[in-house]
Structure formats: structure tokens, C-alpha cells
């Protein structure tokens, strides 16, 4: 089979990493896999077995405005036409709204949009300060995705698309991100300049969704023996948040790590403090390398992963006191991560689902 993935770039986010993992899993089964980038920005190096196509000059971000979208549509349609002359694609998958819109406008055949976040939570957050923009965003998502073929990365995302977003005619398949336990543990064993132990780790870019403010408020009440390591880029705003809480000596901003797994494996605890997610990769990755997790019970993903086995590791979003209490409990008596059933996230199972979509009649 020939499978193509359309994404904006490989700049280092969880969605981009998941796409590479899916493509690598398909390639390992003998399928021809290709990744098409709308802008030539590469931080994550793709596996050698994947064929990479970048539609713009190196390092230059694509404009996301009216004209930029149309340029991207033209380039994508042209490149797809060139590639399809070799052999037709059995499946084309785009990820994240900009790439989804460009791929839909380019009228790609056998195309699925992969939805990697809980869209209604994003709309609701926007509505707190900019209600008109929030209404436009909801209308855009309905216009973009109604009647389409969609892959939701969790059952929660699928339910959100049908319910809060209100998609009545879309076909929605819930297929999670794939994970390879052995590969993760091998990466976790690689050398890295880790901080002195013991420490708590948080993985995620600095953005409103990730709620670093709540994380820092909670961590301020944790035993002072522990440090907090943030795998996020250094920004003045993040530095200011840390300083305002008197935590400069206890918090390290380690920056983006191409291989975060030694940092995760070396931690006593991984914490997720988000207001919303799609399927938080970091929770699954931590559990696979044997590290306990405490997370907000945000939409969506954390409860699907932890709820059946470790409900005590979930706390309400935005509640710093509850997060601090859960962190302190987990550090004093680590929960048994082996109780969590992660079989649904195993790479072979996920790859089989993509093979099923690619094998559907034309």
C-alpha cells in the first residue's frame, strides 16, 4: 500500500511525532510511506525509510492567511499530481486544522483528517476573552469537518466532534497514537545531561492550554527536596511566571529535547496540567518507561488512559491545590504503573487500523 501524510512541518509537536510514528510503523510492515510538509521546517528528523517532500524553501514558515493558504493549496495539489503519476495513494492523512484545510481545498483523494485535540475546549477557552472569534472558530470547524472522513485520536475527541462540535454527517473513526515500548526504552537509555535527582518533569510547549501557571502554583507546595524540570523552550513569560512564585532555584527550563525519554525516565513523576488535550503522548510514554503520572482530568485522553486503573492520579483541571496534593501523594507512595493497560496503544494494533482504512474499496 502507498500512504501519505500531510502536515504543516516537523517543528517538534506531539502531533508531528505521532505522524512519524504511524508512518514508521506502516513502513516497517512493508508499505510505502511519504510525508508531505507544507513548509520546509524540520526539527524531528524523519526515519530513513520515509520519503519526505517539502513544499517551500528551507526554514521559511508558510503564511497562514488567505493568500498563504491558496499558495499552499496550489503547491500541494501540484505535488500530489506529480507523485500520483508514479502510483495512486491508498490513503492520505492530514493532521491539524491548517493542513486539513489545505488538503481539503486541494481535493486530495482517499483523504482523512486526523483530529489531534479536543476542539470544543479550544473554542470555549477562546470564548472567555474573545466571544466573537470563538463563534467564528466553531463555525470554521463545522464548515471544515462536517461530512468528512475523520480520525479521532481518542474516544473523547470522537465524542467531542459528534457532540459539542455538532458534526452529524462526518464519518469518525477513533484510532489512537501508536507507541513502541522497546524503542522508547532504548531511547530512554541514551546518555543525556540530566539534572540532579530527585525531580518532577513536565513535557509541553509554553502555551495557555498547558497551564504552566497551575503547575507552578501546585509545585510550590511540594516538598522542597524536589526540583521541577520543564521540557519547554525558554521564554520571558515563562521565566517571569517562575520568578513571581519564588521558584527560580527549584525550576529548570531544559528547552525542547529531540529525545525527551532519558529526562522522563529519570524523573520521579511526570505531571500534566493541561486544560485540554487530544491524547497526551507524554502520559503514555512515561508509563511505558515505568514513571508514575499525575494529570488533570481534562478533555480528553487522561481518563481513558488512567481512569480504570489509577483514578487517584487524576485531578480537576485548573485546581492547583488538588494537583499539589496528588503530586505529593504520588511522590510519597508511587502508584503502580503496571496496573495500566496500554495494549490499545501498541504500534501493531494502531497500524492495523490504518491498513484497514487504506484497504477500503475505492
HELIX and SHEET records of a PDB file:
HELIX    1   1 UNK A   14  UNK A   28  1                                  15    
HELIX    2   2 UNK A   66  UNK A   84  1                                  19    
HELIX    3   3 UNK A   97  UNK A  105  1                                   9    
HELIX    4   4 UNK A  119  UNK A  127  1                                   9    
HELIX    5   5 UNK A  131  UNK A  145  1                                  15    
HELIX    6   6 UNK A  155  UNK A  162  1                                   8    
HELIX    7   7 UNK A  181  UNK A  188  1                                   8    
HELIX    8   8 UNK A  208  UNK A  210  5                                   3    
HELIX    9   9 UNK A  212  UNK A  219  1                                   8    
HELIX   10  10 UNK A  236  UNK A  244  1                                   9    
HELIX   11  11 UNK A  261  UNK A  265  1                                   5    
HELIX   12  12 UNK A  281  UNK A  288  1                                   8    
HELIX   13  13 UNK A  302  UNK A  306  1                                   5    
HELIX   14  14 UNK A  311  UNK A  313  5                                   3    
HELIX   15  15 UNK A  320  UNK A  332  1                                  13    
HELIX   16  16 UNK A  337  UNK A  339  5                                   3    
HELIX   17  17 UNK A  343  UNK A  345  5                                   3    
HELIX   18  18 UNK A  347  UNK A  358  1                                  12    
SHEET    1   A 7 UNK A  51  UNK A  54  0                                        
SHEET    2   A 7 UNK A  32  UNK A  37  1                                        
SHEET    3   A 7 UNK A   2  UNK A   7  1                                        
SHEET    4   A 7 UNK A  91  UNK A  95  1                                        
SHEET    5   A 7 UNK A 111  UNK A 115  1                                        
SHEET    6   A 7 UNK A 149  UNK A 152  1                                        
SHEET    7   A 7 UNK A 171  UNK A 174  1                                        
SHEET    1   B 6 UNK A 251  UNK A 253  0                                        
SHEET    2   B 6 UNK A 227  UNK A 231  1                                        
SHEET    3   B 6 UNK A 199  UNK A 203  1                                        
SHEET    4   B 6 UNK A 269  UNK A 272  1                                        
SHEET    5   B 6 UNK A 293  UNK A 296  1                                        
SHEET    6   B 6 UNK A 314  UNK A 315  1                                        
END                                                                             
